[in-house]
């Protein structure tokens, strides 16, 4: 038996004794690292390989883009080949599948040489015209430093095989005995407590339960165990999440009560938007990875279903729940004051104090958080130097923690982009104590080469990056946009203590000033359009020029594209794009956007074509409808003009119920029974006439 296999077996014994995951770092040439790893995996049971390129892949190699599909599964041996590229998201996801007593084998170049290595993942970060050589190496340098102090067993090519330090035995709480009527045995006391809390919340109804945990605590399994028991009680359950793969473990642990395919008449998975369309009577809604679903969608689900369980990962590999905890739970206090929270602390797959978990949290900043309390509210806005940022770990943790808190889809991959993407710019708002008050991430885009622009226009190319010019060229047919330089605002994050005080607008103003000095032609952003976001951009003089034709399955929103021209040539192009959008919008409201929120309709309509101006005859017709008995059908065109004029002149006041009905019936041409279910024509006309009166009097 080789010395390496002897070391491997000793590491497994120690890992099993401690209940931790062992880590062996192999540093050397690519072939040497792989040869050593294969000696181990030939003996291991069903090892998983991540990041192996085509030249040396075993058949079991996992594509980093598919790593999320293994969430909820377990393995005893995982090999991560960093020679084939280090993908932060995939590493976080798959390392979480390694159980206590298993081993992770890391294959890397020598640490001092790693930042110089052309990591294949660099090509995914470089956007044209940049090449992999232009991508920064700050993330890998930071990762290498974290490995040096990790305490992992390390063997370097040409060096002596390391010995093992003594380790303590596992210190895991014994799981409480589950209730006799539960078919599945919980693995920890925490999991037992969570299952019982879910069942109790369902029995009570109208009092939602929020279940939170770090990765590896058995949260999704607890949902599945509870689901199995609820099915045996005759309950119908809908499970929703950002995607089907996020709930695989829920179905796996409820398998005793469902068919082999994981679905039954009593337990079904649905995307959030589809779940909102279902009959809610008698249905229990389980929401997994709730942090990755926008708070407005969660609130609609809460209002639709009387029995809701919201589960979320607080520090996760594919997104975080910090923003969920801050925003959604605050709103729960107002809408459901009887709600309860259960926090799962005890790991299921490994014992507490697991060194791999500590390393993963530190290296990927899974536990990064913004400062809870600000010492003062003075503001200084500067453009960040990323070399200084990478060297200042406390500042980097504050910045990334604020992004994590503000945006539900912030992932470890975003940390690498933030540090290394060659077209990314960062603006920071800080106080006198250097605490981070706000952060602005902007991607520089364009110009696009003419031949590439033509290929994009023809639908033949979709290059990485350049979202703004690509959208304008491919979706709006505006090939002229290719020649301009842009700044795409990717994220705006403001500390909770500074929100609604104008800091976001201050950062945009500073961005505009710096962008003009850098010779950019315009600024823009693409985001999920909602009535609470559009006014912010409009107040900062951004003009909507496009609304996506399909709703995002998770947010339930259409994507809005807003622009602000900086150069005279682009201002002229922006005016034309804005006019086209306004001309097309009335027709699109009757076809593509029939379900758009009335408040959003009013916000988007800004400059109606002169054709839509009210004539004297139009006013007479409207008066005859509002105060007399003119038929609705004979006044549809004047009503449409009136609503478009109201939208243009509206100063942001809340819409009355009658005004919302008019918008749905006239501008969006929804069916009358859809707008007024179960109401007779006389009652409907009375409501509509009151709505028209309110508009005419204004």
Long-range contacts (C-beta under 8 A, 24 or more apart in sequence): 2-39, 3-161, 4-36, 4-39, 4-40, 4-155, 4-161, 5-39, 5-40, 5-43, 7-153, 7-155, 7-161, 7-162, 7-164, 8-40, 8-43, 8-103, 10-164, 11-103, 11-153, 11-164, 12-101, 12-102, 12-103, 14-164, 14-167, 15-100, 15-101, 15-102, 15-103, 16-100, 16-101, 17-167, 17-169, 17-170, 18-100, 18-167, 18-168, 18-169, 18-170, 18-351, 19-100, 19-101, 19-169, 19-170, 19-171, 19-172, 19-350, 19-351, 19-354, 20-100, 20-101, 20-167, 20-170, 20-350, 20-351, 20-353, 20-354, 20-355, 20-356, 21-95, 21-98, 21-99, 21-100, 21-101, 21-102, 21-103, 21-104, 21-350, 21-354, 21-355, 21-356, 21-357, 22-102, 22-103, 22-104, 22-153, 23-103, 23-104, 23-105, 23-106, 23-150, 23-152, 23-153, 23-355, 23-356, 23-359, 24-103, 24-104, 24-105, 24-106, 24-152, 24-153, 24-154, 24-155, 25-106, 25-108, 25-147, 25-152, 25-153, 25-154, 25-155, 26-105, 26-106, 26-107, 26-108, 26-155, 26-156, 26-157, 27-108, 27-109, 27-110, 27-111, 27-154, 27-155, 27-156, 27-157, 28-109, 28-110, 28-156, 28-157, 28-158, 29-157, 30-56, 30-83, 30-107, 30-109, 32-157, 33-81, 33-83, 33-107, 33-108, 33-157, 34-81, 34-83, 34-107, 36-155, 37-79, 37-81, 37-105, 37-107, 40-77, 40-103, 40-105, 41-77, 41-79, 41-105, 44-76, 44-77, 44-103, 45-76, 45-77, 46-75, 46-76, 46-77, 47-75, 47-76, 47-77, 47-78, 47-79, 48-75, 48-77, 48-78, 48-79, 48-94, 48-97, 49-78, 49-79, 49-81, 50-78, 50-79, 50-80, 50-81, 50-87, 50-90, 50-91, 50-94, 51-80, 51-81, 51-82, 51-83, 51-84, 51-85, 51-86, 51-87, 51-90, 52-79, 52-81, 52-84, 53-81, 53-83, 53-84, 53-85, 53-120, 62-90, 62-94, 64-89, 64-90, 65-90, 67-93, 67-94, 68-93, 68-245, 68-318, 69-245, 69-248, 70-94, 70-97, 71-96, 71-97, 71-245, 71-246, 71-248, 71-249, 71-318, 72-97, 72-220, 72-221, 72-248, 72-249, 72-252, 73-97, 73-248, 74-98, 74-99, 74-349, 75-99, 75-102, 76-101, 76-102, 76-103, 77-102, 77-103, 77-105, 78-102, 78-103, 78-104, 78-105, 79-104, 79-105, 79-107, 80-104, 80-105, 80-106, 80-107, 81-107, 82-106, 82-107, 82-108, 82-109, 82-114, 82-119, 83-107, 83-108, 83-109, 83-117, 84-120, 85-119, 85-120, 85-121, 85-122, 86-119, 86-121, 86-140, 86-143, 87-121, 87-413, 88-139, 88-364, 88-411, 88-412, 88-413, 88-415, 88-416, 89-317, 89-318, 89-411, 89-412, 89-413, 91-360, 91-364, 91-412, 92-317, 92-318, 92-360, 92-364, 92-366, 92-412, 93-317, 93-318, 95-356, 95-360, 96-215, 96-216, 96-317, 96-349, 96-360, 97-349, 98-349, 98-350, 98-356, 99-349, 99-350, 100-170, 100-347, 100-349, 100-350, 100-351, 100-354, 104-356, 106-147, 106-152, 108-144, 108-147, 110-156, 110-157, 111-144, 111-147, 111-148, 112-144, 114-140, 114-141, 114-143, 114-144, 115-140, 115-141, 115-144, 121-416, 122-420, 124-464, 125-416, 125-417, 125-420, 125-421, 125-422, 126-422, 126-464, 127-421, 127-422, 127-423, 127-443, 127-445, 127-463, 127-464, 127-465, 127-466, 128-448, 128-452, 128-463, 128-464, 128-465, 128-466, 130-422, 130-423, 134-422, 135-420, 135-421, 135-422, 136-386, 136-419, 136-420, 136-421, 136-422, 137-420, 138-386, 138-387, 138-390, 138-419, 138-420, 139-415, 139-416, 139-419, 139-420, 141-390, 142-363, 142-390, 142-419, 143-363, 146-359, 146-362, 146-363, 147-359, 147-363, 150-355, 150-359, 151-355, 152-355, 152-359, 170-351, 171-351, 171-352, 171-353, 172-346, 172-351, 172-352, 173-346, 181-229, 181-232, 182-225, 182-228, 182-229, 183-228, 183-229, 183-232, 183-256, 183-257, 184-224, 184-225, 184-228, 184-253, 184-256, 186-218, 186-222, 186-225, 187-218, 187-221, 187-348, 188-217, 188-218, 188-346, 188-347, 188-348, 189-346, 190-217, 190-218, 190-344, 190-345, 190-346, 191-217, 191-218, 191-221, 191-222, 191-225, 191-344, 191-346, 191-348, 193-342, 193-344, 194-218, 194-219, 194-222, 194-226, 194-342, 194-344, 195-222, 195-225, 195-226, 195-229, 197-340, 197-342, 198-222, 198-223, 198-226, 198-309, 199-226, 199-229, 199-230, 201-307, 201-309, 201-340, 202-226, 202-230, 202-235, 202-284, 202-307, 202-309, 205-306, 205-307, 206-306, 206-307, 206-336, 206-338, 207-336, 207-338, 207-339, 207-340, 208-302, 208-308, 208-309, 208-310, 208-332, 208-336, 208-339, 208-340, 209-308, 209-309, 209-310, 209-339, 209-340, 209-341, 209-342, 210-290, 210-310, 210-311, 210-312, 210-329, 210-332, 210-339, 210-340, 210-341, 210-342, 211-309, 211-310, 211-311, 211-312, 211-341, 211-342, 211-344, 212-311, 212-312, 212-313, 212-314, 212-321, 212-325, 212-341, 212-342, 212-343, 212-344, 213-311, 213-313, 213-314, 213-343, 213-344, 213-345, 214-313, 214-314, 214-315, 214-316, 214-345, 215-313, 215-315, 215-316, 215-317, 215-366, 216-347, 216-348, 216-349, 216-350, 216-357, 217-344, 217-345, 217-346, 217-347, 217-348, 218-344, 218-348, 218-349, 219-288, 219-311, 219-313, 219-344, 220-246, 220-247, 220-249, 220-250, 220-253, 220-288, 220-311, 221-249, 221-250, 221-252, 221-253, 221-348, 222-311, 222-344, 223-247, 223-250, 223-253, 223-286, 223-288, 223-309, 223-311, 224-249, 224-250, 224-251, 224-252, 224-253, 224-254, 224-255, 225-253, 225-254, 226-286, 226-309, 227-253, 227-254, 227-257, 227-267, 227-286, 228-253, 228-254, 228-255, 228-256, 228-257, 230-284, 231-257, 231-258, 231-264, 231-266, 231-267, 232-257, 235-266, 235-282, 235-284, 236-265, 236-266, 236-267, 236-282, 236-283, 236-284, 237-266, 237-267, 237-268, 237-283, 237-284, 237-285, 237-286, 238-268, 238-269, 238-270, 238-275, 238-278, 238-283, 238-284, 238-285, 238-286, 238-305, 239-267, 239-268, 239-269, 239-270, 239-286, 239-287, 239-288, 240-269, 240-270, 240-271, 240-272, 240-275, 240-285, 240-286, 240-287, 240-288, 240-293, 240-301, 241-269, 241-287, 241-288, 241-289, 241-292, 241-293, 242-272, 242-289, 242-292, 242-293, 242-319, 242-554, 244-269, 246-288, 246-289, 246-292, 247-288, 250-286, 250-288, 271-553, 271-554, 272-297, 272-301, 272-553, 272-554, 272-556, 273-297, 273-551, 273-553, 273-556, 275-301, 275-304, 276-300, 276-301, 276-304, 276-556, 280-304, 280-305, 280-306, 283-307, 284-309, 285-309, 286-311, 287-311, 289-313, 289-316, 289-318, 289-319, 290-321, 290-324, 290-328, 291-316, 291-319, 291-320, 291-321, 291-322, 291-323, 291-324, 291-325, 291-408, 292-318, 292-319, 292-408, 292-409, 292-554, 293-408, 293-554, 293-555, 294-408, 294-528, 294-554, 294-555, 294-556, 294-557, 295-324, 295-327, 295-328, 295-331, 296-530, 296-532, 296-555, 296-556, 297-554, 297-555, 297-556, 298-328, 299-328, 299-331, 299-335, 300-556, 302-332, 302-335, 302-336, 303-335, 315-361, 315-366, 315-367, 316-366, 317-364, 317-366, 317-411, 317-412, 318-411, 319-408, 319-409, 319-410, 319-411, 320-366, 320-404, 320-405, 320-408, 320-410, 322-369, 322-401, 322-404, 322-405, 323-404, 323-405, 323-406, 323-407, 323-408, 324-408, 326-405, 326-496, 364-412, 364-415, 365-396, 365-397, 365-400, 365-401, 365-404, 365-412, 365-415, 366-412, 368-396, 368-397, 368-398, 368-400, 368-401, 368-404, 369-397, 369-401, 369-404, 369-405, 370-398, 370-401, 370-402, 370-405, 370-436, 370-495, 371-398, 371-435, 371-436, 371-495, 373-497, 374-431, 374-435, 374-437, 374-495, 374-497, 374-498, 375-431, 375-432, 375-433, 375-435, 376-431, 376-432, 376-433, 377-431, 377-437, 377-497, 377-498, 378-431, 378-432, 379-429, 379-430, 379-431, 379-437, 379-498, 379-503, 379-506, 380-429, 380-430, 380-431, 380-432, 381-427, 381-428, 381-429, 381-438, 381-506, 381-507, 381-510, 382-427, 382-428, 382-430, 383-425, 383-426, 383-427, 383-428, 383-514, 384-426, 384-427, 384-428, 386-418, 386-419, 386-426, 389-419, 389-426, 390-419, 395-434, 395-436, 398-435, 398-436, 399-426, 399-428, 399-436, 399-439, 402-436, 402-438, 402-439, 402-493, 402-495, 403-439, 403-441, 403-491, 403-493, 405-493, 405-496, 406-491, 406-492, 406-493, 406-494, 407-491, 407-493, 423-465, 424-490, 425-487, 427-507, 427-510, 427-511, 427-514, 429-494, 429-498, 429-503, 429-506, 429-507, 436-495, 437-494, 437-495, 437-498, 437-503, 438-492, 438-493, 438-494, 438-495, 438-498, 438-503, 438-504, 438-507, 439-491, 439-492, 439-493, 440-489, 440-491, 440-492, 440-493, 440-507, 440-508, 440-511, 441-489, 441-490, 441-491, 442-487, 442-488, 442-489, 442-490, 442-511, 442-523, 443-467, 443-487, 443-488, 443-490, 444-485, 444-486, 444-487, 444-488, 444-520, 445-469, 445-485, 445-486, 445-487, 445-488, 446-481, 446-482, 446-483, 446-484, 446-485, 446-486, 446-521, 447-482, 447-483, 447-484, 447-485, 448-473, 448-482, 448-483, 449-482, 450-482, 450-483, 452-482, 453-479, 453-482, 454-479, 456-482, 467-526, 468-524, 468-526, 468-561, 468-563, 471-526, 471-546, 471-561, 472-545, 472-546, 472-561, 472-577, 475-546, 476-545, 476-546, 476-577, 476-580, 478-573, 478-577, 480-573, 481-573, 484-521, 484-522, 484-567, 484-569, 484-570, 484-573, 485-519, 485-520, 485-521, 486-520, 486-521, 486-522, 486-523, 486-524, 487-511, 487-515, 487-520, 487-522, 487-523, 487-524, 488-523, 488-524, 488-525, 488-526, 489-523, 489-524, 489-525, 490-525, 504-536, 505-536, 505-539, 505-540, 508-540, 509-540, 512-564, 512-566, 515-566, 516-566, 520-566, 521-565, 521-566, 521-567, 521-569, 521-570, 522-563, 522-564, 522-565, 522-566, 522-567, 522-570, 522-574, 523-563, 523-564, 523-566, 524-561, 524-562, 524-563, 524-564, 525-561, 525-562, 526-559, 526-560, 526-561, 526-562, 527-559, 527-560, 528-552, 528-555, 528-557, 528-558, 528-559, 528-560, 529-557, 529-558, 529-559, 529-560, 529-600, 529-604, 530-557, 530-597, 530-600, 531-597, 531-599, 531-600, 531-603, 533-560, 534-560, 534-600, 534-603, 534-604, 535-603, 535-652, 537-562, 538-603, 538-606, 540-564, 543-574, 543-577, 543-578, 543-606, 544-578, 544-581, 544-604, 544-606, 545-574, 545-577, 545-578, 545-580, 545-581, 546-577, 546-581, 547-581, 547-585, 547-588, 547-593, 547-604, 549-592, 558-593, 558-596, 560-604, 578-606, 578-607, 579-607, 582-606, 582-607, 582-608, 582-609, 583-609, 586-612, 586-640, 586-644, 586-667, 589-667, 589-668, 589-669, 590-667, 590-668, 590-669, 593-668, 594-668, 594-669, 594-670, 595-668, 596-668, 598-655, 598-659, 598-660, 598-663, 598-664, 599-654, 599-655, 599-660, 601-647, 601-663, 601-667, 601-668, 602-646, 602-647, 602-650, 602-655, 602-663, 603-647, 604-647, 605-644, 605-647, 605-648, 606-647, 606-648, 607-648, 608-641, 608-644, 608-645, 608-647, 608-648, 612-640, 612-641, 612-644, 612-645, 613-641, 613-645, 614-638, 614-641, 614-642, 614-645, 618-642, 619-696, 622-692, 622-696, 623-696, 625-689, 625-692, 626-689, 626-692, 626-693, 626-696, 627-689, 627-693, 632-685, 632-688, 636-666, 639-666, 639-692, 640-666, 640-667, 642-692, 642-695, 642-696, 643-667, 643-695, 646-695, 646-698, 656-691, 656-694, 657-687, 658-687, 658-688, 658-690, 658-691, 658-694, 659-691, 659-694, 659-695, 661-687, 661-688, 661-691, 662-688, 662-691, 662-692, 662-695
